[in-house]
Amino acid sequence: MIHKLYSAYDLPADHDTCHLFKHLIIRRFLKETEKAGGNRAFTGELDGTTSESSVFFTSALFTSESNTLFEKIINDIAPFEMPLIQQSISHIEAEMQSNIDIADMTLLQEQLALCQKYFIDSQKTTPSNSHPKSKIFPLKISHSPKDFTDVKIADASDELTAAFFCTYPILLELVRGICFDKISSYPSSPGKFIAYYDGNYTSQTYTVKNTDLARLSSSETIQTYLQNFDISSHATDLRNLAEAFTSDPFYISVPIYFYQQTATPLSRNDLAKTINVANMNTILKQVKATIILDY
């Protein structure tokens, strides 16, 4: 895996605009990954953090192609498209359990353009201490937790415990792409894996805007999507994941987590051997998806 940290301190915008900028960079990367024939579930790890007006990205990507693409995205000065802005704002609404209105679109676009420019400059030179900021804020945010509901997506499998353990994050990312990326939603918990005597279970909780609950994909739609997913087209991605399990420090502790859940002593190499198209295809064909609303 290729590990990188990208940072820019004290960008010339308020925290909320910088937060949106972070989402837009990641969202643009995911869109471009799809255009190139890739899938978010197989790229690796990409996280963003916004602290005041400073923005950080940490990446652990499987391929040099993904790393090159992400660096292309963070060095791209093309304006963010309106659908991308609206989609990212809808996800932030769920993350913050707030309603967000764009008070001044022109100012927002200007500030986002400045964030792009200064973020690029920060990768090339020593960061300056501060940048002048506008005293007019382009986003109007009102905290409205009653407008949101938690939704849990759960997948269960009866066999191939080790393979399921190694690949459950892929299942959750596939579900996120088909179900939650299209609406105002944001993951409010990390993915969880639990091994039972009669099968295995993974779940993740999302916060969803109440007005978007009707647009949620049904359990049947998710299950059909997973069962029909062509995993053979991602054989190389699975090999990359298996290689990372055996050699990358990111996965050094996975035998501990697996033993805690299953009481089965398997090494990283043992676990890696289960990551293949045949096992993944079996899991996808057997998986059962359930959506649970937490009113």
C-alpha positions in Angstrom: 0.0 0.0 0.0 1.1 3.6 -0.6 0.8 5.7 2.6 0.7 9.5 2.3 -0.3 12.6 4.3 -1.4 15.8 2.6 -2.0 18.9 4.7 -2.7 22.6 4.4 -2.9 24.9 7.4 -5.2 27.9 7.9 -6.9 28.0 4.5 -8.6 31.3 3.5 -12.1 30.2 4.4 -14.1 29.4 7.5 -14.3 25.9 9.0 -17.6 25.0 7.3 -16.4 25.9 3.8 -13.1 24.0 4.5 -15.1 21.0 5.7 -17.1 21.1 2.4 -13.8 21.4 0.5 -12.5 18.2 2.1 -15.7 16.4 1.1 -15.5 17.7 -2.4 -11.9 16.5 -2.9 -12.8 12.9 -1.7 -16.0 12.9 -3.7 -14.3 14.0 -6.9 -11.7 11.3 -6.4 -14.4 8.6 -6.0 -16.2 9.9 -9.1 -13.0 9.8 -11.2 -12.2 6.4 -9.8 -15.6 5.2 -11.1 -15.0 6.8 -14.5 -11.7 4.9 -14.8 -13.5 1.6 -14.2 -12.6 1.3 -10.5 -14.7 1.0 -7.4 -14.5 2.7 -4.1 -14.5 -0.6 -2.3 -11.2 -1.6 -3.7 -9.1 1.6 -3.6 -7.8 1.3 0.0 -8.2 3.8 2.7 -8.7 7.6 2.2 -9.7 9.8 5.1 -10.0 13.6 5.5 -9.9 15.8 8.6 -10.9 19.4 9.0 -9.6 21.3 12.1 -10.6 24.9 12.2 -9.5 26.0 8.7 -6.8 23.4 8.2 -7.4 20.3 6.0 -5.6 17.0 6.1 -5.9 13.9 4.0 -4.4 10.5 5.0 -4.3 7.8 2.3 -3.3 4.2 2.2 -4.0 3.2 -1.4 -3.4 -0.1 -3.0 -2.0 1.0 -6.3 0.2 3.7 -7.8 -2.6 4.5 -10.2 -5.0 5.4 -7.4 -2.3 7.4 -5.7 -1.5 9.3 -8.9 -5.2 9.9 -9.5 -5.7 11.3 -5.9 -2.7 13.6 -6.4 -4.1 14.7 -9.7 -7.4 15.6 -7.9 -5.8 17.6 -5.1 -3.8 19.6 -7.8 -6.9 20.2 -10.0 -8.0 23.8 -10.1 -11.1 23.1 -12.1 -14.2 24.5 -10.3 -16.3 22.0 -8.4 -19.5 21.1 -10.3 -22.8 22.1 -8.8 -24.2 18.5 -8.5 -21.0 17.5 -6.7 -21.4 20.5 -4.3 -25.0 19.7 -3.6 -24.3 16.0 -3.0 -21.4 16.8 -0.7 -23.6 19.2 1.3 -26.3 16.6 1.6 -23.8 14.2 3.2 -22.5 16.9 5.5 -26.1 17.6 6.6 -26.4 14.0 7.8 -22.9 14.1 9.3 -23.8 17.2 11.4 -27.5 16.5 11.7 -28.1 20.0 10.4 -29.9 21.7 7.5 -27.5 23.6 5.3 -28.5 26.5 3.0 -26.1 28.2 0.5 -26.5 31.8 1.5 -24.1 33.1 -1.2 -23.2 30.7 -4.1 -20.8 33.2 -5.7 -18.9 33.6 -2.5 -18.9 29.9 -1.8 -17.4 29.2 -5.2 -14.8 31.9 -4.7 -13.8 30.5 -1.3 -13.6 27.0 -2.7 -11.4 28.2 -5.5 -9.1 29.8 -2.9 -9.0 26.6 -0.9 -7.9 24.7 -4.0 -5.2 27.3 -4.8 -3.7 27.4 -1.3 -3.9 23.7 -0.8 -1.9 23.1 -4.0 0.6 25.8 -2.9 0.9 24.1 0.5 2.2 20.9 -1.1 4.9 22.8 -2.9 6.2 25.3 -0.3 6.5 25.8 3.4 3.0 26.7 4.7 2.5 30.3 5.7 1.1 31.1 9.1 -2.3 32.4 8.0 -4.4 33.6 5.1 -6.9 36.5 5.1 -10.5 35.2 5.5 -13.8 36.6 4.5 -16.0 37.8 7.3 -19.0 36.8 5.3 -19.9 33.1 5.5 -21.4 31.4 2.4 -23.1 28.5 4.3 -26.0 28.9 6.7 -26.2 25.9 9.1 -28.9 25.1 11.5 -28.6 22.1 13.9 -31.8 20.0 13.4 -31.3 16.5 14.9 -35.0 15.8 14.8 -34.8 15.8 11.0 -32.5 12.8 10.9 -32.8 9.1 11.7 -30.2 6.4 12.2 -30.3 3.5 9.7 -28.3 0.3 10.2 -27.2 -1.8 7.3 -26.5 -5.4 8.2 -25.1 -8.3 6.1 -24.9 -11.9 7.3 -23.0 -14.9 5.9 -23.1 -18.6 7.0 -19.7 -19.7 5.8 -16.1 -18.7 5.0 -15.6 -16.9 8.2 -12.0 -15.9 7.5 -12.7 -14.6 4.0 -15.8 -12.7 5.3 -13.6 -11.1 8.0 -11.0 -10.0 5.5 -13.5 -8.6 3.0 -16.5 -7.3 5.0 -15.2 -3.7 4.5 -15.6 -4.3 0.8 -19.2 -5.4 1.3 -20.0 -2.3 3.4 -18.4 0.0 0.8 -20.4 -1.6 -2.0 -23.6 -1.0 0.0 -22.6 2.6 0.7 -22.1 3.2 -3.0 -25.5 1.7 -4.1 -27.6 2.9 -1.2 -26.3 5.8 0.8 -24.2 8.0 -1.6 -27.3 9.1 -3.4 -29.1 10.6 -0.5 -28.4 12.8 2.6 -26.5 10.3 4.7 -23.2 9.8 6.6 -21.7 6.8 8.4 -22.1 7.4 12.2 -20.3 4.3 13.2 -17.4 2.2 11.8 -18.1 -1.2 10.2 -18.3 -4.0 12.7 -17.7 -7.7 12.3 -19.1 -10.4 14.6 -18.7 -14.1 14.2 -21.5 -16.4 15.5 -21.8 -20.2 15.6 -24.4 -20.1 12.8 -22.9 -17.4 10.6 -21.1 -14.1 10.5 -22.4 -10.6 10.7 -21.3 -7.1 9.7 -23.1 -3.9 10.2 -22.7 -0.1 9.9 -24.9 2.7 11.1 -25.7 5.8 9.0 -27.5 9.0 9.9 -30.1 9.8 7.2 -32.2 12.9 6.7 -35.8 12.0 7.3 -37.0 13.4 4.0 -34.7 11.0 2.3 -35.8 7.8 4.0 -38.2 7.0 1.2 -35.3 7.1 -1.2 -33.4 4.4 0.6 -32.7 1.3 -1.5 -34.7 -1.6 -0.2 -33.0 -4.6 1.4 -34.0 -6.7 -1.6 -32.4 -4.2 -4.0 -29.1 -4.2 -2.0 -29.1 -8.0 -1.8 -29.7 -8.3 -5.6 -27.0 -5.8 -6.3 -24.5 -7.7 -4.2 -25.5 -11.1 -5.6 -25.1 -9.8 -9.2 -21.8 -7.9 -8.6 -19.1 -9.1 -10.9 -16.3 -9.7 -8.5 -14.2 -11.4 -11.2 -13.5 -8.0 -12.8 -11.8 -7.1 -9.5 -9.5 -10.1 -9.3 -6.4 -7.8 -9.4 -7.9 -5.6 -6.6 -8.4 -8.7 -4.4 -4.8 -9.8 -5.1 -3.7 -6.3 -4.0 -5.7 -6.7 -0.8 -4.2 -10.2 -0.1 -0.7 -8.8 -0.7 -1.4 -5.9 1.7 -2.6 -8.4 4.4 0.8 -10.2 4.3 3.1 -7.2 4.0 1.6 -3.9 4.9 1.9 -2.5 8.4 -1.7 -1.3 8.1 -2.9 -4.9 8.6 -0.3 -6.0 11.2 -3.0 -6.4 14.0 -5.6 -8.2 12.0 -4.8 -11.7 13.5 -5.5 -10.3 16.9 -8.9 -8.9 15.9 -9.8 -12.2 14.1 -8.8 -14.3 17.2 -10.8 -12.0 19.5 -13.9 -12.7 17.4 -13.4 -16.3 16.5 -10.9 -17.8 18.9 -9.1 -19.1 15.8 -5.4 -18.6 15.5 -4.6 -17.6 11.9 -1.6 -15.6 10.7 -1.7 -12.7 8.3 -0.6 -15.2 5.6 -3.4 -17.6 6.5 -6.0 -14.9 6.3 -4.6 -13.6 3.0 -5.0 -17.0 1.4 -8.8 -16.7 1.8 -9.0 -13.5 -0.2 -9.8 -14.6 -3.7 -12.5 -14.4 -6.4 -14.0 -17.8 -5.5 -14.5 -17.1 -1.8 -15.7 -13.6 -2.5 -18.2 -14.8 -5.1 -19.6 -17.3 -2.6 -20.0 -14.7 0.0 -21.8 -12.3 -2.4 -24.1 -15.1 -3.5 -25.0 -16.0 0.1 -25.2 -12.6 1.7 -28.4 -11.4 3.3 -29.0 -7.6 3.7 -31.2 -6.0 6.2 -32.0 -2.3 6.8 -33.0 -1.4 10.3 -34.5 2.0 11.1 -33.8 3.3 14.6 -36.6 5.7 15.4 
